[in-house]
Amino acid sequence: MRVACPTCKKDSEWSEGNTSRPFCSERCKLIDLGEWANEGHTIPGTPSIEAFESIEELNPEFGDGIPSEDRLH
């Protein structure tokens, strides 16, 4: 089966012989990975708590951190 490479749109073979599938080459695969790493590609939706650098970004009312009585540790 032939498919269009998601990066360069060139025709590419979708088979076990193409270790870069669905991309046409390792180069196109790495270009796509770079786009994700640089946030050029994103998945729509609300970020999970793990996406925030700190609890303050998630909820500004925790400006001094999480109260000790609410901490898990």
Secondary structure in CASP SS format (residue, H / E / C, confidence):
PFRMAT SS
TARGET T0000
AUTHOR 0000-0000-0000
METHOD secondary structure of the structure
MODEL  1
M C 1.00
R E 1.00
V E 1.00
A E 1.00
C C 1.00
P C 1.00
T C 1.00
C C 1.00
K C 1.00
K C 1.00
D E 1.00
S E 1.00
E E 1.00
W C 1.00
S C 1.00
E C 1.00
G C 1.00
N C 1.00
T C 1.00
S C 1.00
R C 1.00
P C 1.00
F C 1.00
C C 1.00
S C 1.00
E H 1.00
R H 1.00
C H 1.00
K H 1.00
L H 1.00
I H 1.00
D H 1.00
L H 1.00
G H 1.00
E H 1.00
W H 1.00
A H 1.00
N C 1.00
E C 1.00
G C 1.00
H C 1.00
T C 1.00
I C 1.00
P C 1.00
G C 1.00
T C 1.00
P C 1.00
S C 1.00
I H 1.00
E H 1.00
A H 1.00
F C 1.00
E C 1.00
S C 1.00
I H 1.00
E H 1.00
E H 1.00
L H 1.00
N C 1.00
P H 1.00
E H 1.00
F H 1.00
G C 1.00
D C 1.00
G C 1.00
I C 1.00
P C 1.00
S H 1.00
E H 1.00
D H 1.00
R C 1.00
L C 1.00
H C 1.00
END
